[in-house]
Amino acid sequence: MAVRATARLILLCIGALLAFGACRAAADAIIVSRAMTATTIAEVFVEESQVRVELEIGIPDRGPFRNLLPDELLREGETLPPRKERLRAFFDRDLVIRPDSGGAIRGRVVSTEIRPRIRRDEVSGEPLPAGEEEPERVLFAELLYPLGQRPETLTLSSPEGAGVGFVVYHLGLPVIDFRYLGRDEVLDLDWEDPWYSRFRNRNLRRQYDAPIQVFLYAEPYEVRAEVIARPRDLGHWLDLGLGGGSTIPVDAQPELLDRVAAFLAEHVVVNIDGAPAEGTLDRIHFLRRTLRTSTVIDPPEELELVSATLGAIFVFPTAGLPQEASLRWDLFSPRIQRIPAAATDEAGPLPTVLEPDAPVLRWQNFLRNPTVPTLVEVAAPASYTGALSVLGWLCVALLALVVAWQLAETLRGRGLGRRGLALTALLVLVAGAALGLGRLRALDDERAAEILAGLLHNIYRAFDFRDEETIYDVLERSVAGDLLARIYLETRRGLELASQGGARAKVKEVSLVEVDAQEFGAGEGFRARCTWTVAGSVGHWGHVHQRINQYEAAIEVRPVDGAWKITRLDVIQEERL
């Protein structure tokens, strides 16, 4: 076992190096530069006939950008050349854009104004609504750099001494996430497909720049294969049915998804424990991917073909946790020679790169103590409790009669007698024992919590399985009667991630927070006001999403067919923690 664990560690280290150095394939390794918090922000839009730049210049960068400043913003007594000369120097030496091997483009200033700085998400850089605090005031400037023709490259440089966070869009498509702009950064432009426009500096890349990614998830009872791809790249192998259009209209999306699903089903070849595995399509959606989230686009909207991305998930059921699984990938093209991939289990993702000479994504079970969900035993209701209580109270009644008889005998002067004393002692012992045993299994809060914990655990464990028949069979052990269908639907809804197209979280832990129980009667069950939390996770779209929900409910538990079962459940409050 130690050898296997060491091998796992070595593979993880190698995979991490490959992902970071080669293509950053790690599913959750989000690179955050904080460039969106830089003193100056530049958004660069490379368009057909011009480059448009929007600047937010903070006060600390006033010096490096002094050639751009309007005369009214110069410091009192500051002596500088006329603004026309300063602007010429700005475009020639400060914020420089050079096409191909030519000289700097002489741009022009469209507008300048003082306005509040845009608040941005600290991870993705996306604009946020204005906050309650007073925003920083910055100089906003819009600049235009004309392009005589489509250049093959653009070289960008920031002013000396300025801290510029920037992002570039080519024909509307982001080329990078927010990064810091240095000197002489070269951008290679692909005018036919701007997805492939790249900075030569490998540090200036967007997180999701791979046209295809492949993931394999190994869990108890199932293996999932996932493909994230651009339809435009899949068009190298199949007809998308768009007639050469540049967008994917809403009414064309269902047919396109069906075509892609059928195509991928033929090429997602999975083996589990050395044997070919039969799988089914679980779901396929168009996705919106940011550094923060990857979500299903719902409701549908018209999509640009150049940027549209979809995700497909295929499920392969297993009897338990397999020992190994593999996916062979055979879709490579002249442009797509390296496919970022990762095999994931409860220890995390193991990233790698698929290539024509190494097309197999492998997962092996190196887990020392894998978590295999099991049902817990819930002690059956004690059938003898009520009978013992009746016997106890019968003995108490007989004891009262014997005591009354003994008192009458004493008043007559006859004494208690040995037989009377022995009978009294026997009745006391029997009554005490019967009543004690009858209350031994009394349903106090602690005992009720023990029963509820087992029942709730088994309810959530039922959803480790995929087919409805098995889920219902497992639920029936803990839920009675007409309540079964409602609990199935409500529990399933609680585990689904609405923004992920119905993906269902796998429960890792169910914890009781508070139980206040009241017994109906000896052996008849109890009602309880109960609070519990459910922690789960779901791995898809290259990420592992964690989720914790808390519930408060009124629950009734009764003995049914010799077992404790929930017969009523009314949710009072549900919240996501």
MOPEWO-V987785 format. One record per residue. PHI is phi in whole degrees, 0 to 359 (none if undefined). OMEGA is omega as a letter, one per 30 degrees, with the letter a starting at -180 (NA if undefined). D_LAST is the distance of its C-alpha to the last C-alpha in Angstrom with 1 decimal. Layout:
PHI & OMEGA & D_LAST
PHI & OMEGA & D_LAST
This chain:
none & l & 37.0
296 & l & 37.3
297 & a & 39.2
295 & l & 36.6
295 & l & 33.8
296 & l & 36.0
299 & l & 36.7
300 & a & 33.1
297 & l & 32.6
298 & l & 35.7
297 & l & 34.6
297 & a & 31.2
295 & l & 33.1
299 & a & 35.6
298 & a & 33.0
296 & l & 31.1
295 & l & 34.5
300 & a & 35.4
294 & a & 32.2
285 & a & 32.4
278 & a & 36.2
264 & a & 37.0
210 & l & 34.4
52 & a & 30.9
273 & a & 29.8
302 & a & 26.8
299 & a & 23.9
244 & a & 21.4
276 & a & 23.9
278 & a & 23.2
270 & a & 26.0
245 & a & 25.0
259 & a & 28.2
66 & a & 27.0
295 & l & 30.1
289 & l & 28.5
256 & a & 28.7
296 & a & 32.4
301 & l & 34.9
240 & l & 36.3
246 & l & 34.6
236 & l & 36.9
253 & a & 36.0
249 & a & 38.9
245 & l & 39.8
271 & a & 42.5
246 & a & 44.2
302 & a & 47.4
240 & a & 49.8
198 & l & 48.0
247 & a & 45.2
253 & a & 43.2
236 & l & 41.4
248 & a & 39.0
244 & l & 38.8
239 & a & 36.8
255 & l & 38.9
278 & a & 37.6
304 & a & 40.1
300 & l & 40.2
263 & a & 41.5
300 & a & 44.2
295 & l & 46.9
302 & a & 46.3
255 & a & 46.0
298 & a & 49.0
290 & l & 51.1
269 & a & 48.7
294 & l & 48.5
298 & a & 50.5
303 & a & 53.4
290 & l & 51.9
260 & l & 49.0
288 & l & 51.3
294 & l & 51.7
298 & a & 54.7
86 & a & 57.7
285 & a & 56.1
256 & l & 58.8
224 & l & 57.7
298 & l & 59.6
304 & a & 59.4
298 & l & 56.1
301 & l & 57.8
289 & a & 58.7
295 & l & 55.3
294 & l & 53.5
298 & l & 55.9
293 & a & 55.0
297 & a & 51.2
286 & a & 51.4
275 & a & 53.9
230 & a & 52.3
264 & l & 48.9
269 & a & 46.4
259 & l & 48.4
231 & a & 48.1
240 & l & 50.9
276 & l & 51.5
46 & a & 52.8
256 & a & 55.4
279 & l & 56.6
276 & a & 56.3
296 & l & 53.6
284 & l & 52.9
278 & a & 54.2
272 & l & 51.4
218 & l & 51.3
268 & l & 49.0
278 & a & 47.8
200 & l & 46.1
220 & l & 44.8
197 & l & 43.0
271 & a & 40.8
205 & a & 37.4
293 & l & 33.7
291 & l & 32.0
287 & l & 29.4
285 & a & 25.9
230 & l & 24.5
299 & a & 21.4
286 & l & 21.7
255 & a & 21.3
265 & a & 23.0
81 & a & 25.2
293 & l & 24.5
299 & l & 25.5
241 & l & 22.9
299 & l & 23.5
300 & l & 25.4
271 & a & 23.5
282 & a & 24.5
287 & l & 26.4
292 & a & 30.0
287 & l & 30.3
292 & l & 32.8
267 & a & 36.1
227 & l & 37.4
270 & l & 40.4
265 & l & 39.7
222 & l & 42.4
249 & a & 43.0
238 & l & 45.5
235 & l & 47.3
244 & a & 49.1
289 & l & 51.4
248 & l & 51.9
289 & l & 55.3
206 & l & 54.2
288 & l & 51.3
280 & l & 51.2
278 & l & 50.2
222 & l & 48.5
230 & l & 47.3
250 & a & 47.2
247 & l & 44.9
221 & l & 45.3
263 & l & 43.7
299 & l & 45.8
300 & l & 46.8
87 & a & 44.5
265 & l & 41.7
259 & a & 38.0
248 & l & 37.2
268 & a & 34.0
219 & l & 34.8
219 & a & 33.9
238 & l & 36.5
241 & l & 36.7
248 & a & 39.6
50 & l & 40.5
88 & a & 36.9
260 & l & 35.2
298 & l & 33.4
271 & a & 35.5
221 & l & 33.1
276 & a & 29.7
301 & l & 30.1
220 & l & 32.6
270 & l & 35.3
269 & l & 38.7
256 & a & 41.6
253 & l & 45.3
54 & l & 46.8
269 & a & 43.9
263 & l & 45.4
249 & l & 43.6
273 & a & 45.2
257 & l & 45.0
250 & a & 45.0
284 & l & 46.1
282 & l & 46.1
214 & a & 42.5
297 & l & 40.6
304 & a & 37.8
264 & l & 40.2
292 & a & 40.9
218 & l & 40.2
283 & l & 40.8
288 & l & 43.0
287 & a & 40.9
294 & l & 38.4
285 & l & 35.9
258 & l & 35.9
227 & l & 34.1
279 & a & 31.1
298 & a & 28.3
256 & a & 28.9
250 & l & 32.7
275 & a & 33.5
290 & l & 34.8
221 & l & 33.8
227 & a & 31.2
230 & a & 31.0
225 & l & 28.3
232 & a & 28.6
241 & l & 25.7
249 & a & 26.8
221 & l & 24.7
304 & l & 25.9
82 & l & 27.6
195 & l & 27.6
242 & a & 28.5
243 & l & 27.4
247 & a & 29.5
228 & l & 28.2
234 & l & 30.4
246 & a & 29.4
207 & l & 32.6
275 & l & 34.3
305 & a & 36.5
299 & l & 39.2
286 & l & 39.5
294 & l & 39.5
296 & l & 42.4
294 & a & 44.5
249 & a & 44.7
219 & l & 44.2
280 & a & 45.1
281 & l & 42.0
75 & a & 44.0
256 & l & 43.5
62 & l & 47.2
80 & a & 46.8
289 & a & 44.4
263 & l & 42.2
233 & l & 39.2
247 & a & 37.4
298 & a & 37.7
302 & a & 35.1
288 & l & 37.7
266 & a & 38.6
290 & l & 35.2
301 & a & 35.1
294 & l & 38.5
298 & l & 37.6
297 & l & 34.5
296 & l & 36.6
296 & a & 39.3
294 & a & 37.0
299 & l & 35.3
295 & l & 38.8
293 & a & 39.9
293 & l & 37.1
302 & l & 37.4
279 & a & 40.8
247 & l & 39.8
270 & a & 36.7
257 & a & 38.6
242 & l & 36.6
242 & l & 38.1
234 & a & 36.3
52 & l & 38.2
83 & a & 41.3
236 & l & 41.6
300 & a & 40.9
251 & l & 37.7
265 & a & 37.4
236 & l & 34.4
226 & l & 33.2
289 & l & 31.5
274 & l & 27.9
191 & l & 27.2
215 & a & 28.5
216 & l & 27.2
279 & a & 27.9
241 & l & 25.3
245 & a & 24.4
246 & l & 23.7
229 & l & 22.7
294 & l & 21.7
277 & a & 18.2
215 & l & 17.8
235 & a & 20.1
233 & l & 19.8
285 & l & 22.1
281 & a & 24.5
213 & g & 24.1
286 & a & 26.2
298 & l & 29.0
216 & l & 30.9
296 & a & 34.2
239 & l & 33.7
286 & a & 36.0
298 & a & 37.5
293 & a & 37.6
246 & a & 33.9
299 & l & 32.5
227 & l & 30.4
233 & l & 29.5
229 & l & 27.7
234 & a & 29.0
236 & l & 27.6
246 & a & 30.0
246 & l & 29.1
236 & a & 31.5
296 & l & 30.9
225 & a & 31.9
286 & l & 32.7
200 & l & 30.3
268 & a & 29.5
290 & l & 32.5
267 & l & 34.4
201 & l & 34.9
208 & a & 34.4
214 & l & 35.9
230 & l & 36.0
261 & a & 39.2
251 & a & 39.1
236 & a & 42.3
257 & l & 41.6
232 & l & 42.9
224 & l & 44.9
306 & l & 47.0
272 & a & 44.0
247 & a & 41.4
248 & a & 42.5
225 & a & 39.3
248 & l & 36.1
298 & a & 32.9
213 & l & 31.3
202 & l & 29.0
253 & a & 28.7
234 & l & 25.3
226 & a & 24.3
292 & l & 21.7
278 & l & 23.4
118 & a & 22.7
279 & l & 25.0
244 & a & 28.8
282 & l & 30.1
202 & l & 33.7
229 & l & 36.0
266 & a & 38.0
224 & a & 41.6
305 & l & 44.7
272 & l & 46.0
217 & a & 42.7
267 & a & 40.9
252 & l & 39.0
265 & a & 35.3
244 & l & 35.1
233 & l & 32.5
233 & a & 33.6
277 & l & 31.9
262 & a & 32.1
290 & l & 29.2
289 & a & 30.5
230 & a & 28.2
296 & l & 26.4
275 & l & 23.6
251 & a & 25.3
300 & l & 23.3
225 & l & 25.5
278 & l & 25.6
258 & l & 26.0
279 & l & 29.0
253 & a & 28.4
305 & a & 31.6
289 & l & 33.7
301 & l & 34.6
284 & a & 37.7
285 & a & 40.5
269 & a & 42.9
298 & a & 40.9
295 & a & 42.4
298 & l & 45.9
297 & l & 45.8
296 & l & 44.8
298 & l & 47.7
299 & a & 50.1
299 & a & 49.0
290 & l & 49.7
297 & l & 52.9
295 & l & 54.0
297 & l & 53.2
296 & l & 55.4
297 & l & 58.2
297 & l & 57.9
296 & l & 58.4
295 & a & 61.5
296 & l & 62.8
297 & l & 62.3
298 & l & 64.1
296 & a & 66.9
296 & l & 67.2
297 & l & 67.5
297 & l & 70.2
296 & l & 72.0
295 & l & 71.8
296 & l & 73.2
279 & l & 76.1
82 & a & 76.8
264 & l & 76.0
81 & a & 73.1
282 & a & 69.9
80 & a & 71.4
293 & a & 69.9
295 & l & 68.7
295 & l & 67.0
295 & a & 65.2
295 & l & 64.2
295 & l & 62.9
298 & a & 60.9
297 & a & 59.3
296 & l & 58.5
296 & l & 56.8
298 & a & 54.8
296 & a & 53.6
295 & a & 52.8
298 & a & 51.0
297 & a & 48.9
293 & a & 48.1
296 & l & 47.3
292 & l & 45.1
295 & l & 43.3
293 & l & 42.6
295 & l & 41.7
263 & a & 38.9
301 & a & 37.9
257 & l & 35.3
299 & a & 34.2
271 & l & 30.6
280 & a & 29.1
301 & a & 25.4
293 & l & 25.6
292 & l & 27.4
297 & l & 25.2
297 & l & 22.1
298 & l & 24.0
292 & a & 24.9
296 & l & 21.6
300 & l & 19.9
293 & a & 22.7
294 & l & 22.5
294 & l & 18.8
304 & a & 19.2
291 & l & 22.2
297 & a & 20.7
289 & l & 18.0
294 & l & 20.7
301 & a & 22.9
274 & l & 20.9
289 & l & 22.0
272 & a & 25.2
255 & a & 26.0
280 & a & 28.9
297 & a & 28.3
299 & l & 31.2
293 & l & 29.8
301 & l & 26.3
297 & l & 28.1
300 & a & 30.3
287 & l & 27.5
298 & a & 25.6
296 & l & 28.9
289 & a & 29.0
240 & a & 26.1
232 & a & 26.3
251 & l & 29.5
60 & a & 31.4
294 & a & 30.2
291 & a & 26.6
302 & a & 26.6
295 & a & 26.4
292 & l & 23.7
294 & l & 21.4
301 & a & 22.2
292 & a & 21.4
291 & l & 18.1
292 & l & 16.8
298 & l & 18.0
300 & a & 16.4
294 & a & 12.9
269 & a & 13.6
274 & l & 15.2
263 & a & 14.1
301 & a & 16.0
279 & a & 16.8
243 & l & 18.3
68 & l & 21.0
90 & l & 19.6
300 & a & 18.7
251 & l & 17.2
290 & l & 14.8
268 & a & 16.5
287 & l & 14.8
259 & a & 15.1
204 & l & 14.1
241 & a & 13.8
233 & l & 13.5
283 & l & 14.8
260 & a & 13.6
204 & l & 16.4
223 & l & 19.4
236 & a & 22.2
250 & l & 25.0
222 & a & 28.4
282 & l & 31.1
289 & a & 33.2
173 & a & 36.2
304 & l & 37.6
75 & a & 36.5
258 & l & 35.1
104 & a & 31.3
203 & l & 28.7
246 & a & 26.1
211 & l & 22.8
263 & a & 19.8
229 & l & 17.0
238 & l & 13.3
214 & l & 11.8
242 & l & 9.0
233 & l & 9.8
253 & a & 9.6
212 & l & 11.8
210 & l & 13.4
218 & l & 16.1
257 & l & 19.0
194 & a & 20.9
54 & l & 22.5
80 & a & 23.0
229 & l & 19.4
248 & a & 16.9
267 & l & 13.5
262 & a & 10.6
212 & l & 7.8
228 & l & 5.5
245 & l & 5.7
239 & a & 6.8
234 & l & 10.3
233 & a & 13.1
209 & l & 16.6
262 & a & 20.3
234 & l & 21.9
244 & a & 25.6
235 & l & 27.0
224 & l & 30.7
285 & l & 33.2
228 & l & 34.2
53 & l & 36.9
78 & l & 36.7
219 & l & 32.9
288 & l & 29.8
219 & l & 28.0
282 & a & 25.4
252 & l & 27.5
205 & l & 25.2
213 & l & 21.5
239 & a & 20.3
287 & l & 16.6
267 & a & 16.1
208 & l & 12.5
223 & l & 9.7
214 & l & 6.3
265 & a & 3.8
270 & NA & 0.0
